[in-house]
Amino acid sequence: MTFDEVMNLPYGIFLSLVEQNTIQDMMQTDEGREILDKIRRFKNPRKHADLDAIRSFKGYRVEKVGEK
């Protein structure tokens, strides 16, 4: 892909290419791989959260959609 083709890409696709290039560069070092691992853990928290613990926080209340 030429420079002009890249610069004429839609904004979202351009950002995706930049992100993928950054990830590829970071995967080449141990420090970069550690950082990417931390990012993945922050982006993907536990799938099964402890709902009882969350509900025990003061001020927690359940609202149904459309109710106030």
C-alpha positions as MATLAB code, in Angstrom:
seq = 'MTFDEVMNLPYGIFLSLVEQNTIQDMMQTDEGREILDKIRRFKNPRKHADLDAIRSFKGYRVEKVGEK';
ca = [
       0.000    0.000    0.000;
       1.431    3.368   -0.971;
       1.599    6.399    1.287;
      -1.159    8.134   -0.693;
      -3.434    5.090   -0.410;
      -2.919    4.973    3.348;
      -3.585    8.684    3.724;
      -6.834    8.371    1.740;
      -8.232    5.556    3.906;
     -11.313    6.221    6.056;
     -10.362    7.503    9.496;
     -11.435    4.349   11.389;
      -9.450    2.043    9.126;
      -6.403    4.312    9.371;
      -6.566    4.229   13.183;
      -6.905    0.448   13.085;
      -3.743    0.196   10.987;
      -1.878    2.472   13.394;
      -3.047    0.356   16.355;
      -2.018   -2.904   14.685;
       1.395   -1.468   13.804;
       1.923   -0.300   17.385;
       0.963   -3.724   18.741;
       3.295   -5.440   16.282;
       6.177   -3.174   17.366;
       5.454   -3.788   21.069;
       5.358   -7.572   20.593;
       9.037   -7.492   19.631;
      10.287   -6.667   23.159;
       9.733   -8.296   26.537;
       8.692   -4.979   28.068;
       6.200   -4.363   25.262;
       4.682   -7.828   25.687;
       4.277   -7.204   29.432;
       2.499   -3.910   28.754;
       0.182   -5.520   26.182;
      -0.616   -8.305   28.656;
      -1.600   -5.730   31.289;
      -3.771   -3.882   28.758;
      -5.560   -7.110   27.823;
      -6.245   -7.866   31.487;
      -7.669   -4.375   32.070;
      -9.841   -4.587   28.957;
     -11.123   -8.070   29.852;
     -12.089   -8.115   33.518;
     -13.480  -11.235   35.121;
     -16.485  -12.531   33.245;
     -18.288  -13.634   36.386;
     -18.300  -10.681   38.752;
     -19.381  -11.141   42.356;
     -22.776   -9.438   42.067;
     -23.516   -9.783   45.794;
     -20.329   -7.864   46.592;
     -21.250   -5.163   44.085;
     -24.766   -4.872   45.497;
     -23.400   -4.519   49.027;
     -21.886   -1.135   48.135;
     -23.758    1.749   49.695;
     -25.997    3.521   47.231;
     -26.386    0.580   44.871;
     -29.886    0.174   43.525;
     -31.470   -1.669   40.638;
     -33.505    0.298   38.132;
     -35.416   -1.237   35.292;
     -35.205    0.372   31.894;
     -37.831    3.099   31.557;
     -38.272    3.579   35.333;
     -37.001    6.503   37.324;
];
